[in-house]
Amino acid sequence: MNLDKQWWENFTQTNQNFRKTCVINDVLSAEEIENLTNAINEALLEKLKSGEKGGFRLYFPEENAAKVNNKYKDKMFTDHPQPCETLQEYFKRSFGQKFGIIFNAAERYSPYIAEKLMMFTKPLIDTIGLPAAGMHATVFIGDYGWTPLGIHQDHKGANVIHFHLGPGEKTMYTWEENKYKELTGGKQNNHDITPLLEEAEVYTFGTGDLYYMPWDQFHIGKNDEYSIGITFWFNNPTKATYFDNVMNTFYTQYIDDNNEEVINPQKEYAKNPTTFDDVMTLFKSDEIMNMSVKDFFQRIHSDYKYSLISNHGWENTPQTRKQLDQYEIDDYDHLKSKTIKAPQPFKIIYDNSNEDSFVFYVRGYKMEIRKNNFLPEIIDKINSFEHVNTEDLLANINSEWPEEAGLYFLSMIYDKRGFDVVH
């Protein structure tokens, strides 16, 4: 099915401008289902290889439906799927019982998921605008029966589209917010499900179908047969949540949060200035120290937005090549005379207003380099999504910089997944 602008306009009419739950059948082709299933295999493997255990949950409903099994979860991060082993074969070998896996930020671990889901939804985002806190993808795998989280309501403002890959069907039970509060007082993570089913709206969907649900619905899913689903979340945050996101940009961009030096006890604690001096040593840059409070917030707010735009709205940055393959930016010779291409729809964003440095954002990462008048031209050519030869790309800049400097600049972008080497 062609998910073009008209299709998404029909979609928003069906769900009454994101206010009503709905199922749309046969949205994904057989090829798209196969490719997304393979991409989830890849994402799970990369997640396990990364050692990043956050946002990964494993449940065994026969033992305790609501409790994460950390023993087997930790085992998965050391015992990975083998080459040519399907996910179902791997799960049978690892668990041998019914299970449920939920893992967040799937877009971080699979380029295909990041590109494909964003291209699916680009006409919709172009029409309604970018959610203020971006988007993220979560994967559900298993034959776990009732969703391990129990009946619950998602984060305020977080609307969700579920692409169902099957092979098993899934059924969602939903309750309008006011009705559910009348029935239970609004109990979250409620596992006393059966008495409430007769009051629920029921939606069943199968392989290739799309399920949409607004954030305010209390809900629980059920799938007794093995299936995979990938959900695409629109993060419309509260003002307080948005502020937290912006402040996190401050921590990641300007603070050395890896400093583990211990601060010793102090005499005359209130008057002792050394703790303030300790805090000041954590700043990576002196530039913001002389800003007004308003200018400071405008700076980190712009950093947050430009980072999100450069990742086309994905909340989570992709793994860098250094994280994946121990790539070193200084090893840039391999980029000489190569044909490269940027992955759609991810454009590099840059700020050329600084007098001394050139600031640019690649797939959510902010970087800086010494200013050169030809840098915007290079980025504009990469942003064309056409095949570009690196020798042609650096032809003008090499008149002002040594060849090594231009290659280093490209290597910075390459490390952050700003382009791929075609040949």
Residue, then its C-alpha position, 0 to 999 in steps of 0.5 A: m500500500n502506498l502511504d502517501k499524503q492522501w493515505w495519511e489524510n484518510f487515516t486522520q479522518t478515520n481516527q478523527n484527528f488522532r482522537k479515536t482508536c482504529v484498525i486499518n487492514d493490509v497496510l504492509s506488503a508481504e515484502e515489507i513485512e519480511n524486511l521489517t521482520n529481518a530488521i527486527n532480527e538485526a536490531l535485537l542482535e545489535k541491542l544484545k551486542s551493544g550491552e545497553k540493557g536499558g529499555f529492554r524487558l523480558y517476561f515469562p508469564e508462567e512464572n510471573a506475568a508482571k516481573v522482568n526476568n533479569k537472570y535470563k535477560d542478562k543471559m541474552f546479552t552474553d548468549h546471542p542468536q547464532p548465524c542463520e538462526t531465526l528468532q523463534e529458534y533462538f528463543k526456543r533454545s534460550f527459554g523453551q517457554k512462553f515469553g514476552i520481550i519489549f525493547n525500546a529505541a529499535e531505531r537506534y539499532s537498525p538503519y532499516i527501521a530508522e529509514k523505513l518507518m520515517m519514510f512511511t510516516k514522512p507525508l504525515i509529519d510534513t502535514i501535521g508537523l514534528p512532535a515536540a519531543g520527536m518519535h521512537a520505536t518499540v518492539f513487542i515479541g512473543d506469545y505471552g498472552w496478556t501484556p505483562l504491563g497489565i491494564h495501563q495508560d501510556h504517557k500523556g500525549a504519546n499517541v501510538i501506531h502499531f505495525h503488526l508483522g505477525p504471524g499470530e494475531k493480536t487483540m487490544y482491549t481499551w477503555e475510555e479514560n472516564k469509564y475506566k476511572e469509574l470502574t477502577g479509580g484509574k488503577q495503573n498496571n492492573h492485572d485483575i483483567t477478566p471482570l473488566l472485559e465486558e466493558a472494553e472496546v475490542y480490536t483484533f488485527g493480524t499480519g500487515d495490519l495497522y492499529y492506532m490508539p490515542w494516549d488517553q486510552f487505558h488498554i491491554g493487549k493479548n496474543d497467545e500465538y507468537s507474533i512481532g509488532i513494531t510501534f511508532w510513538f508520537n511524543n507530544p510532551t507536557k511542558a515539564t517533560y519538554f523542559d526536562n528534554v531540553m535540559n538533558t541537552f545541556y548535560t550531554q552537550y556541555i557537561d563532563d558527566n563522566n567525571e567521577e572525582v570524589i568531593n571531600p568533606q568541607k569545613e565552613y560548608a556554606k562559605n567554602p567556595t571549592t564545591f562551586d569551583d568543582v562544578m565549574t570544572l565540569f563545563k566543556s566550554d567557557e562560551i556559555m558562562n558569560m550568557s544571560v539566563k535567557d540566552f543560555f536557555q535559547r542556546i540549549h533549546s536550539d541545540y535540542k531542536y537542531s539535533l532532533i531535526s537532523n535525526h528527522g525526529w527520531e528521539n534516539t541517536p543511531q549507534t556511531r561507527k565507533q560504538l559498532d566497529q571501533y571506528e576511529i575518526d583519525d583513520y580517514d584515508h579510506l574515504k579518498s576517492k569514494t562514492i558516498k550517499a546520505p540515507q534518506p530522509f536524514k539531512i545534516i543541519y548546520d549553523n554558520s553564524n559563529e565567527d570562529s567555528f562551524v557547528f553542525y548536527v548529524r543524526g542527533y549529534k552536535m559537532e564543531i570544527r574550525k570554520n571554512n567557507f566551503l563547508p556549507e557547500i559540502i553539506d548541501k551536496i551530501n544533503s542532496f541524497e545523490h551519489v557524490n564522489t569525495e574527491d569532487l566534494l573536497a575539490n574547493i576546500n582543498s584550496e584552503w585546507p590540506e587534504e587531510a583536514g577535509l577528509y577528517f571533516l568527512s570522517m566526523i560525519y561518517d562516524k555519526r552515520g551521516f552517509d554510507v560508502v557506496h563503493 
